[in-house]
Amino acid sequence: MSARKGICCVDMDYSVIKPIETPIPADRQGARRHYGVHPYFTRRPFNVVRRYIERYTSAGDTVLDPFGGSGVTAIEAYLAGRNAIHNDLNPLANFIAQGIVNLEQGTVRDLKTALGEVRASCQKRVEAIHTENPSFIDEKFKPLLPPNIRLPRTSDVEFYFDLFTPRQLISLALIKQAIGQLEDASARNAMLVAWSATLAKLNKTFLSAEGRAASRGGSSIFSIYRYKVAKKPVELPPWQTFEERAQNIIAAKVEIDRIVTFQIANGAWNGGFSVYQNDIDALASKLRNKTDYIFTDPPYGGHISYLDLSTLWNNWLGELPDQEACDQELIVGGEKDHSRGTVHTAAKRQHSRVFADAQEGKVDVRRVSALEYCLF
Ligand SMILES: C[S@@+](CC[C@H](N)C(=O)[O-])C[C@H]1O[C@@H](n2cnc3c(N)ncnc32)[C@H](O)[C@@H]1O
C-alpha cells in the first residue's frame, strides 16, 4: 500500500498470510537494553511484537500503535525498517518512546562528553547536599522546582513535594539544571531520559525488597499502581543513581547503533518514526487510509490510571495533561467505571475508521494483531 522513497513495497495479500498459531515465548531475560532505560507500565515483550510485525508487514509499510505506551511496537517497527506511528495520550509514554528512538542521533562520544559536563557541573554539590541532609528547601533552590500540585486522591500524601525528602528534591533539581545547560540537543535529550529514570528511584515510594541490594528495589507506582509512601523508604545516593542511568543510556545507544548499522548493511533500511499525542478518536480521522497494520495493547484491567501514575514525571517535565485528556483516558474500572468491553469496543470502532475500507466492526483481524484475542 505505502511506497516511500528508496523502498520497494510489496502489496500484502492479507488473506494468504498464515496466522501465528504457536505461542512465542517472551524474551524477558534477554530484553534489549534500550527498553530498560526508563520504566513504564505493562511493557510488551519486544520479541513477540517483532514476530507479528515481520509476519504481517514488509519494509516501508506503515505500522501504527494507537495505545503505544513506552513504544515497543513503534520502536520495533522502526528498527525493522517500517514507517512507525506511535500514539499515546500520556506525555510520559511519548517522552520515553521518542527519547529511545532519538538515541540514534549523534555519537557515543557525544553522550560520554555530555555526562562528563553534567558531572563537572553538579556532582560535588549533589553529593554535599546528600551528606548535609537539609530538613527544608532553601529559597535559592525553589525556582528550580516544579509546581507543588495536589496528587490523585488515592495517594498516601496530599502534595507533590511530599513524595520526596528535601535532599532528593534539591539533588534532582541540580542535576536537571546541569542537563539543561548542555549545548548538544540530542545529548541533552538523552541525559534528560536518564534523569527522568532517576526520578523513579529518588522518591519516597521507592523501597527495597528484603535480601536484595537497595538499588534493586522498586516503586509502589509500578507494583500496586498508586503513590504509597514506603514505611521504610530507601534513599539511594542521587549522583550515583543518576550516573548509573546515564551509563544505561550510553549502553542503549551502542545497541541501537549496532542494530541500525546491521540493517543498513543488509538492505535499504529507511525506518520512519512519528509520534502523536491524541485520544484514539481524534487519531483515527487523521490516519484514515494511511496505515497498513496495527499492533496494539489497549488499556486493560487492574485499574491502572496511566495519567495519574505518570504525574510524578509529567509534572516535573512540564507536560501535565489537561482536563480534556484526563477525561479521554480509557481505564477499565476507574472513576468512570468502564468495563473491559466498553474500552475494547471503543478501540475496535476507531481501528475500523483507520482502515477506512473496512466496514465498522469488520476489521480484518490480520491487520490488527494483539486485539484479535480480546476483541473479536
Ligand atoms: C497497556 S498500555 C500500553 C503499553 C505498551 N504496550 C508498552 O509496551 O509500553 C495502554 C496505553 O494506552 C494509553 N491510553 C489510555 N487511554 C487512551 C486514549 N483514549 N487514547 C490514546 N491512548 C490512551 C495509556 O496512556 C497507556 O500508555
The ligand as an SDF file (V2000), in Angstrom:
LIG
                    3D

 27 29  0  0  0  0  0  0  0  0999 V2000
   -1.4520   -1.2330   28.1300 C   0  0  0  0  0  0  0  0  0  0  0  0
   -0.7000    0.3410   27.8980 S   0  0  0  0  0  0  0  0  0  0  0  0
    0.3240    0.1090   26.5290 C   0  0  0  0  0  0  0  0  0  0  0  0
    1.7090   -0.3940   26.9170 C   0  0  0  0  0  0  0  0  0  0  0  0
    2.5940   -0.6790   25.7350 C   0  0  0  0  0  0  0  0  0  0  0  0
    2.1230   -1.8600   25.0400 N   0  0  0  0  0  0  0  0  0  0  0  0
    4.0770   -0.8390   26.0970 C   0  0  0  0  0  0  0  0  0  0  0  0
    4.6600   -1.8890   25.7160 O   0  0  0  0  0  0  0  0  0  0  0  0
    4.6360    0.0480   26.7330 O   0  0  0  0  0  0  0  0  0  0  0  0
   -2.0600    1.2860   27.2820 C   0  0  0  0  0  0  0  0  0  0  0  0
   -1.7410    2.7370   26.9400 C   0  0  0  0  0  0  0  0  0  0  0  0
   -2.9400    3.3500   26.4560 O   0  0  0  0  0  0  0  0  0  0  0  0
   -2.8730    4.7430   26.7630 C   0  0  0  0  0  0  0  0  0  0  0  0
   -4.2410    5.3220   26.6450 N   0  0  0  0  0  0  0  0  0  0  0  0
   -5.2760    5.2260   27.5160 C   0  0  0  0  0  0  0  0  0  0  0  0
   -6.3750    5.8490   27.0260 N   0  0  0  0  0  0  0  0  0  0  0  0
   -6.0250    6.3380   25.8080 C   0  0  0  0  0  0  0  0  0  0  0  0
   -6.7410    7.0590   24.8040 C   0  0  0  0  0  0  0  0  0  0  0  0
   -8.0280    7.4050   24.9580 N   0  0  0  0  0  0  0  0  0  0  0  0
   -6.0850    7.3800   23.6440 N   0  0  0  0  0  0  0  0  0  0  0  0
   -4.7760    7.0360   23.4890 C   0  0  0  0  0  0  0  0  0  0  0  0
   -4.0450    6.3640   24.4130 N   0  0  0  0  0  0  0  0  0  0  0  0
   -4.6640    6.0050   25.5570 C   0  0  0  0  0  0  0  0  0  0  0  0
   -2.2660    4.7750   28.1550 C   0  0  0  0  0  0  0  0  0  0  0  0
   -1.6390    6.0280   28.4340 O   0  0  0  0  0  0  0  0  0  0  0  0
   -1.2610    3.6010   28.0950 C   0  0  0  0  0  0  0  0  0  0  0  0
    0.0550    4.0530   27.8580 O   0  0  0  0  0  0  0  0  0  0  0  0
  1  2  1  0
  2  3  1  0
  2 10  1  0
  3  4  1  0
  4  5  1  0
  5  6  1  0
  5  7  1  0
  7  8  2  0
  7  9  1  0
 10 11  1  0
 11 12  1  0
 11 26  1  0
 12 13  1  0
 13 14  1  0
 13 24  1  0
 14 15  1  0
 14 23  1  0
 15 16  2  0
 16 17  1  0
 17 18  1  0
 17 23  2  0
 18 19  1  0
 18 20  2  0
 20 21  1  0
 21 22  2  0
 22 23  1  0
 24 25  1  0
 24 26  1  0
 26 27  1  0
M  CHG  2   2   1   9  -1
M  END
$$$$
